Amino acid sequence: MSRSEELFAQARLLIPGGVNSPVRAFKSVGGTPPFIQSALGAYITDADNKSYIDYVGSWGPMILGHSHPEVLDAICQAAHKGCSYGAPTEAEIQLAQTITQLVPSIQMVRLVNSGTEATMSALRLARAATKRDAILKFTGCYHGHADSLLVAAGSGAATFGVPSSPGVTQKTAQDTLVLPFNNLPAVEELFKARGTEIAAIIVEPVAGNMGCVPPVAGYLEGLRKICDQYGTILIFDEVMTGFRVALGGAQAHYNIVPDLTTLGKIIGGGLPVGAYGGKKELMEQISPVGPVYQAGTLSGNPLATAAGLKTLQLISQPGFYDRLDQATLYLTEGIHTILQQYNIPHIGYRVGSMFGLFFSPRDVITSFEEATSSDLNRFNRWFHGMLQEGVYLAPSQYEAGFVSAAHSAQELEKTLEAARKVAATL
């Protein structure tokens, strides 16, 4: 028995499913998850001392690679001064200034502890500002595990949602409308019927929780126009895409201005963090300036702000995103060519350094329903084959992958060499 297998057996006695976040359990792909003991650059190393080229990157935040020396130094310097104060710090101002400079739609920002907190708080603010109860989300877009967001589509295209998890009440779910991602006519139809009831549209501008699915042409622009027409607040959930697909996030990449934005992952440099921000007139409705309450003991934690600030400074350097995008393009085109050579039906998408691969015969994938047409058995063989070859991919067909600045030409070539070996067995 491997050390990871031993640890997994121990963990299952103490932690539900043996993990503290469900996808880590490898339930969709089978097998035992490697328990990680260290990470450096483009690599993670498990408890059995096997190293893997890592394309999960802690699910997005490690854009510089693991254990970047300047980020570690910033964390250590902050830690020597104290790990938490529960009081304001200058570093919070510096991080807020950096975020507002890099994302022009964010005039003011509130730091929180997670992406879930950020989206939950942004929706509360939207409801308060509009004095409306309903929100609209899209199938396959994940916005955290707050009750009102764990909702599946109802029986019709424009019906209120139903709970998708035990513990979520029917009453809570009824305030959430659900439509297919990338289907603008469905949104237009819904707003004609219920537009004056809807406080906010919340959307991942690039869906990263059904693989990696970009918006179709005109979709985000259409959402912006509808929100303007009906006085609805447009929320971009950029917890994943923020500073990942471009320096200013997906909103800069697609040139769309949301009313509110939620952030996480990269702005913490690998430490737990979240944020939401937007127009000053909206943000000034938050306590203690306004009546909308939201608080957090560890919000603006000095270690997280130090790591996030240093990360944002480093990725703001000229040429950083050009190099990162070129590396990701080289990787994804290389995999595409290899799979074509073996006549393996597939489709892949890339936006910036975020990518996804579907083993599907479809010409395009634009929605979660289309994504579920993928060959999951083939994906599982691909995943485990790559893992055996020392390449760590997301253990789910419906999760995105990420390239970091630490992935050099050497790591990319090793990955493509592994892909050739595995493709021959598919």
C-alpha positions as CSV (number, residue, x, y, z in Angstrom):
1,M,0.0,0.0,0.0
2,S,1.3,3.4,-0.9
3,R,1.7,6.2,1.6
4,S,-1.1,8.1,-0.1
5,E,-3.4,5.1,0.2
6,E,-2.6,4.9,3.9
7,L,-3.3,8.6,4.4
8,F,-6.5,8.4,2.5
9,A,-7.7,5.5,4.7
10,Q,-6.8,7.5,7.8
11,A,-8.5,10.6,6.4
12,R,-11.8,8.9,5.7
13,L,-12.1,8.0,9.4
14,L,-11.9,11.6,10.4
15,I,-12.9,13.8,7.4
16,P,-16.1,13.3,5.3
17,G,-14.9,11.4,2.2
18,G,-11.3,11.9,3.4
19,V,-11.1,15.3,1.9
20,N,-12.0,18.9,2.7
21,S,-13.3,19.7,-0.8
22,P,-15.3,17.1,-2.8
23,V,-13.4,17.0,-6.1
24,R,-10.2,16.1,-4.3
25,A,-11.6,12.7,-3.6
26,F,-11.2,11.5,-7.2
27,K,-14.8,10.3,-7.1
28,S,-15.5,11.1,-10.7
29,V,-12.3,9.4,-12.0
30,G,-11.8,6.7,-9.5
31,G,-8.6,5.7,-7.6
32,T,-6.8,7.2,-4.7
33,P,-5.8,10.9,-4.7
34,P,-2.1,11.5,-4.2
35,F,-1.6,13.3,-0.9
36,I,0.7,16.3,-1.5
37,Q,3.6,17.0,0.7
38,S,5.3,19.9,-1.1
39,A,5.3,22.0,-4.3
40,L,7.9,24.0,-6.1
41,G,7.6,25.8,-9.4
42,A,5.6,23.8,-11.9
43,Y,5.8,20.6,-9.8
44,I,3.9,19.0,-6.8
45,T,5.4,16.1,-4.9
46,D,3.2,13.5,-3.1
47,A,3.7,11.5,0.1
48,D,5.4,8.7,-1.9
49,N,8.0,11.2,-3.2
50,K,6.6,11.1,-6.8
51,S,6.6,14.5,-8.6
52,Y,4.1,15.6,-11.1
53,I,3.9,18.5,-13.5
54,D,1.0,20.4,-12.1
55,Y,-1.8,21.9,-14.2
56,V,-4.3,22.3,-11.3
57,G,-2.3,25.0,-9.5
58,S,-4.5,24.9,-6.4
59,W,-7.4,25.4,-8.8
60,G,-6.0,28.6,-10.3
61,P,-4.2,30.9,-7.9
62,M,-0.7,29.7,-8.5
63,I,-0.2,31.8,-11.6
64,L,3.5,32.3,-10.7
65,G,4.1,28.7,-9.9
66,H,4.4,27.1,-6.5
67,S,6.6,28.6,-3.7
68,H,7.7,31.6,-5.7
69,P,10.6,33.1,-3.6
70,E,9.3,36.7,-3.6
71,V,5.8,35.6,-2.5
72,L,7.2,33.4,0.2
73,D,9.4,36.2,1.4
74,A,6.4,38.6,1.5
75,I,4.5,36.0,3.6
76,C,7.4,35.4,6.0
77,Q,7.9,39.1,6.5
78,A,4.2,39.6,7.3
79,A,4.1,36.5,9.6
80,H,7.0,37.9,11.7
81,K,4.8,40.9,12.4
82,G,1.8,38.8,13.4
83,C,-0.6,36.4,11.7
84,S,-3.9,38.2,12.4
85,Y,-5.1,41.4,14.1
86,G,-8.8,41.8,13.5
87,A,-7.9,45.4,12.9
88,P,-7.2,47.5,9.8
89,T,-3.8,47.5,8.2
90,E,-1.9,49.5,5.6
91,A,-1.5,46.4,3.5
92,E,-5.3,46.2,3.0
93,I,-5.2,49.7,1.5
94,Q,-2.3,48.7,-0.8
95,L,-4.1,45.6,-2.1
96,A,-7.3,47.5,-2.6
97,Q,-5.4,50.3,-4.5
98,T,-3.8,47.7,-6.8
99,I,-7.1,45.9,-7.5
100,T,-8.9,49.1,-8.4
101,Q,-6.0,50.3,-10.6
102,L,-5.9,47.0,-12.5
103,V,-9.7,46.5,-12.8
104,P,-11.3,49.9,-13.7
105,S,-14.9,48.7,-13.1
106,I,-14.0,48.3,-9.4
107,Q,-14.0,51.7,-7.7
108,M,-14.2,50.3,-4.2
109,V,-13.5,46.8,-2.9
110,R,-14.3,44.8,0.2
111,L,-11.9,41.9,1.2
112,V,-13.4,38.7,2.4
113,N,-12.1,35.1,3.1
114,S,-13.3,33.1,0.1
115,G,-15.0,33.1,-3.3
116,T,-18.2,31.8,-1.7
117,E,-18.2,34.8,0.7
118,A,-17.6,37.2,-2.1
119,T,-20.5,36.0,-4.3
120,M,-22.9,35.6,-1.4
121,S,-22.1,39.2,-0.3
122,A,-22.3,40.6,-3.8
123,L,-25.8,39.1,-4.3
124,R,-27.0,40.5,-0.9
125,L,-25.8,43.9,-2.0
126,A,-27.5,43.6,-5.4
127,R,-30.8,42.6,-3.7
128,A,-30.6,45.5,-1.3
129,A,-29.7,48.0,-4.0
130,T,-32.5,47.0,-6.3
131,K,-35.1,46.1,-3.7
132,R,-35.8,42.9,-5.6
133,D,-35.5,39.3,-4.5
134,A,-34.8,37.1,-7.6
135,I,-31.4,36.4,-9.1
136,L,-30.5,34.7,-12.4
137,K,-27.6,32.2,-12.7
138,F,-26.6,29.7,-15.4
139,T,-26.4,26.0,-15.4
140,G,-22.8,24.8,-15.1
141,C,-21.5,28.1,-13.6
142,Y,-20.4,27.6,-10.0
143,H,-20.5,30.5,-7.6
144,G,-19.7,28.8,-4.3
145,H,-21.8,26.9,-1.9
146,A,-24.1,29.5,-0.5
147,D,-27.7,28.2,-0.3
148,S,-29.2,30.4,-3.0
149,L,-26.5,29.3,-5.4
150,L,-26.9,25.5,-4.9
151,V,-29.9,25.5,-7.2
152,A,-30.7,23.5,-10.3
153,A,-32.9,24.4,-13.2
154,G,-36.7,23.8,-12.8
155,S,-39.0,22.1,-15.2
156,G,-39.1,24.9,-17.7
157,A,-36.8,27.4,-19.3
158,A,-38.0,30.3,-17.3
159,T,-39.1,28.6,-14.0
160,F,-37.7,29.2,-10.6
161,G,-35.0,26.8,-9.5
162,V,-35.1,23.8,-7.2
163,P,-32.6,22.8,-4.5
164,S,-29.6,20.9,-5.8
165,S,-28.4,19.9,-2.4
166,P,-30.1,18.6,0.8
167,G,-30.2,21.4,3.4
168,V,-31.2,24.1,0.8
169,T,-34.8,25.0,1.4
170,Q,-37.4,25.2,-1.3
171,K,-38.1,28.8,-0.3
172,T,-34.5,29.8,-0.8
173,A,-34.3,28.1,-4.1
174,Q,-37.4,29.9,-5.4
175,D,-35.5,33.2,-5.4
176,T,-33.0,31.8,-7.9
177,L,-33.8,31.5,-11.6
178,V,-31.6,29.2,-13.7
179,L,-31.1,29.2,-17.5
180,P,-28.6,27.5,-19.9
181,F,-25.2,29.3,-20.2
182,N,-24.6,31.0,-23.6
183,N,-28.3,31.1,-24.4
184,L,-29.1,34.8,-24.8
185,P,-32.6,34.4,-26.3
186,A,-33.7,32.5,-23.2
187,V,-32.5,35.4,-21.0
188,E,-34.4,37.9,-23.2
189,E,-37.6,35.8,-22.9
190,L,-37.2,35.5,-19.1
191,F,-36.7,39.2,-18.7
192,K,-39.8,40.0,-20.7
193,A,-41.8,37.9,-18.3
194,R,-40.0,38.7,-15.0
195,G,-37.4,41.4,-15.6
196,T,-38.7,43.7,-12.9
197,E,-38.3,41.0,-10.3
198,I,-34.6,40.2,-11.0
199,A,-32.0,41.9,-8.8
200,A,-28.9,40.5,-10.5
201,I,-27.5,38.3,-13.2
202,I,-24.4,36.4,-11.9
203,V,-22.2,34.7,-14.4
204,E,-18.8,33.3,-14.9
205,P,-17.7,35.2,-18.0
206,V,-15.6,32.2,-18.9
207,A,-17.3,29.1,-17.4
208,G,-14.6,27.2,-15.6
209,N,-16.7,24.6,-13.8
210,M,-18.0,22.7,-16.8
211,G,-14.5,22.4,-18.2
212,C,-13.5,25.6,-19.9
213,V,-16.3,27.1,-22.0
214,P,-15.9,30.6,-23.4
215,P,-18.9,32.9,-24.0
216,V,-20.3,32.9,-27.5
217,A,-20.0,36.0,-29.6
218,G,-22.4,38.7,-28.3
219,Y,-23.5,36.8,-25.1
220,L,-21.8,39.0,-22.5
221,E,-22.7,42.1,-24.4
222,G,-26.3,41.0,-24.5
223,L,-26.3,40.4,-20.7
224,R,-25.0,43.9,-20.2
225,K,-27.6,45.4,-22.5
226,I,-30.5,43.5,-20.7
227,C,-29.3,44.6,-17.3
228,D,-29.1,48.2,-18.4
229,Q,-32.7,47.9,-19.8
230,Y,-34.2,46.5,-16.7
231,G,-32.2,48.1,-14.0
232,T,-30.6,44.8,-13.0
233,I,-27.1,44.5,-11.6
234,L,-24.6,42.5,-13.7
235,I,-22.2,40.5,-11.5
236,F,-19.1,38.9,-13.1
237,D,-17.8,36.1,-11.0
238,E,-14.1,36.4,-11.7
239,V,-13.0,34.3,-8.8
240,M,-11.3,32.0,-11.4
241,T,-10.8,34.3,-14.3
242,G,-9.7,37.4,-12.4
243,F,-6.1,38.1,-13.3
244,R,-6.0,34.7,-14.9
245,V,-7.3,35.2,-18.5
246,A,-5.9,38.8,-18.6
247,L,-4.4,41.4,-16.2
248,G,-7.8,43.0,-15.9
249,G,-9.7,39.7,-15.9
250,A,-12.3,38.5,-18.4
251,Q,-14.0,41.9,-18.3
252,A,-10.8,43.4,-19.8
253,H,-10.4,40.5,-22.2
254,Y,-14.0,40.9,-23.6
255,N,-14.3,44.6,-22.9
256,I,-17.5,44.4,-20.8
257,V,-18.1,46.5,-17.7
258,P,-20.0,44.7,-15.0
259,D,-21.6,46.5,-12.0
260,L,-20.0,44.2,-9.4
261,T,-17.1,41.8,-9.6
262,T,-16.1,38.9,-7.3
263,L,-12.5,37.9,-7.0
264,G,-10.4,35.3,-5.2
265,K,-7.6,32.8,-5.9
266,I,-4.8,34.9,-7.5
267,I,-5.4,38.0,-5.3
268,G,-4.4,35.8,-2.3
269,G,-1.2,34.4,-3.9
270,G,-2.2,30.9,-2.7
271,L,-3.6,31.9,0.7
272,P,-7.4,32.0,1.5
273,V,-9.0,35.2,0.2
274,G,-11.9,36.7,-1.7
275,A,-13.1,40.1,-2.6
276,Y,-16.1,41.9,-4.2
277,G,-16.2,45.3,-5.6
278,G,-17.7,47.7,-8.1
279,K,-19.2,51.1,-8.5
280,K,-18.8,53.4,-5.5
281,E,-22.5,54.1,-5.2
282,L,-23.1,50.4,-4.8
283,M,-20.2,49.6,-2.5
284,E,-21.1,52.5,-0.1
285,Q,-24.3,50.7,0.7
286,I,-22.2,48.2,2.7
287,S,-21.8,48.5,6.5
288,P,-20.5,50.5,8.2
289,V,-21.2,53.2,5.6
290,G,-24.6,51.8,4.6
291,P,-27.2,49.3,5.8
292,V,-26.1,46.1,4.1
293,Y,-24.3,44.0,6.7
294,Q,-21.2,41.9,6.0
295,A,-18.3,41.2,8.3
296,G,-15.4,38.8,8.8
297,T,-12.9,38.3,11.6
298,L,-10.1,37.3,9.2
299,S,-11.0,39.5,6.3
300,G,-7.9,41.3,5.0
301,N,-5.7,38.9,6.8
302,P,-2.1,40.3,6.7
303,L,-0.5,37.1,5.3
304,A,-3.1,36.8,2.5
305,T,-2.8,40.5,1.6
306,A,1.0,40.3,1.6
307,A,0.9,37.3,-0.7
308,G,-1.7,38.8,-3.0
309,L,-0.1,42.1,-3.3
310,K,3.3,40.7,-4.2
311,T,1.6,38.3,-6.7
312,L,-0.3,41.2,-8.4
313,Q,2.9,43.2,-8.6
314,L,4.8,40.4,-10.3
315,I,2.1,39.6,-12.8
316,S,1.8,43.3,-13.7
317,Q,5.3,43.3,-15.2
318,P,5.5,43.9,-19.0
319,G,5.3,40.8,-21.1
320,F,4.1,38.5,-18.4
321,Y,0.8,37.6,-20.0
322,D,2.2,37.4,-23.5
323,R,4.7,34.7,-22.3
324,L,2.0,32.9,-20.3
325,D,-0.5,32.9,-23.1
326,Q,2.1,31.6,-25.6
327,A,3.0,28.8,-23.3
328,T,-0.6,27.8,-22.9
329,L,-1.3,28.0,-26.7
330,Y,1.8,25.8,-27.4
331,L,0.5,23.2,-24.9
332,T,-3.1,23.1,-26.0
333,E,-2.3,23.1,-29.7
334,G,0.2,20.3,-29.1
335,I,-2.3,18.1,-27.4
336,H,-4.9,18.9,-30.1
337,T,-2.4,17.7,-32.8
338,I,-1.6,14.6,-30.9
339,L,-5.2,13.6,-30.4
340,Q,-5.9,14.3,-34.1
341,Q,-3.1,12.0,-35.1
342,Y,-4.8,9.2,-33.2
343,N,-8.3,10.1,-34.6
344,I,-9.6,10.7,-31.1
345,P,-12.8,12.9,-31.1
346,H,-12.2,15.9,-28.9
347,I,-12.7,19.6,-28.6
348,G,-10.6,22.0,-26.5
349,Y,-10.9,25.6,-25.5
350,R,-8.3,28.1,-24.2
351,V,-8.8,31.6,-22.8
352,G,-5.5,33.1,-21.6
353,S,-3.8,30.5,-19.5
354,M,-7.0,28.7,-18.7
355,F,-7.9,25.6,-20.7
356,G,-10.2,22.7,-21.0
357,L,-10.5,19.4,-23.0
358,F,-13.6,17.4,-23.9
359,F,-13.6,14.0,-25.4
360,S,-16.6,14.7,-27.5
361,P,-17.5,14.4,-31.2
362,R,-19.3,17.7,-31.2
363,D,-18.0,20.6,-33.2
364,V,-18.6,23.1,-30.4
365,I,-19.5,23.0,-26.7
366,T,-21.3,26.1,-25.4
367,S,-23.3,24.8,-22.5
368,F,-23.2,22.3,-19.6
369,E,-25.8,20.1,-21.4
370,E,-23.4,19.9,-24.4
371,A,-20.4,19.3,-22.1
372,T,-22.1,16.3,-20.5
373,S,-22.1,14.6,-24.0
374,S,-18.4,14.0,-23.5
375,D,-16.9,10.5,-23.2
376,L,-16.2,10.3,-19.4
377,N,-14.7,6.8,-19.7
378,R,-12.1,8.1,-22.2
379,F,-11.4,11.1,-20.0
380,N,-10.8,8.9,-17.0
381,R,-8.3,6.8,-19.0
382,W,-6.7,10.0,-20.2
383,F,-6.5,11.4,-16.6
384,H,-5.0,8.3,-15.0
385,G,-2.6,7.7,-18.0
386,M,-1.3,11.3,-17.6
387,L,-1.1,10.9,-13.9
388,Q,1.0,7.7,-14.3
389,E,3.3,9.6,-16.6
390,G,3.8,12.3,-14.0
391,V,1.3,15.0,-15.2
392,Y,-1.3,16.1,-12.8
393,L,-4.5,17.3,-14.4
394,A,-7.9,18.2,-12.8
395,P,-9.5,15.0,-11.7
396,S,-12.8,15.8,-13.4
397,Q,-14.0,16.3,-17.0
398,Y,-15.8,19.4,-15.8
399,E,-12.9,21.4,-14.3
400,A,-10.5,23.7,-16.1
401,G,-6.7,23.5,-16.2
402,F,-4.1,26.2,-15.6
403,V,-0.7,27.0,-16.9
404,S,1.7,29.0,-14.7
405,A,4.8,31.1,-15.4
406,A,6.9,28.3,-13.9
407,H,5.9,26.0,-16.8
408,S,9.0,26.2,-19.0
409,A,9.6,24.7,-22.4
410,Q,11.0,21.7,-20.6
411,E,7.8,21.0,-18.7
412,L,5.6,21.6,-21.8
413,E,7.6,19.1,-23.8
414,K,7.5,16.5,-21.1
415,T,3.7,17.0,-21.0
416,L,3.4,16.5,-24.7
417,E,5.6,13.5,-24.6
418,A,3.3,12.0,-21.9
419,A,0.3,12.9,-24.0
420,R,1.7,11.0,-27.0
421,K,2.1,7.9,-24.9
422,V,-1.3,8.1,-23.3
423,A,-3.1,9.0,-26.6
424,A,-1.8,5.7,-28.1
425,T,-3.7,3.8,-25.5
426,L,-7.1,5.6,-25.8
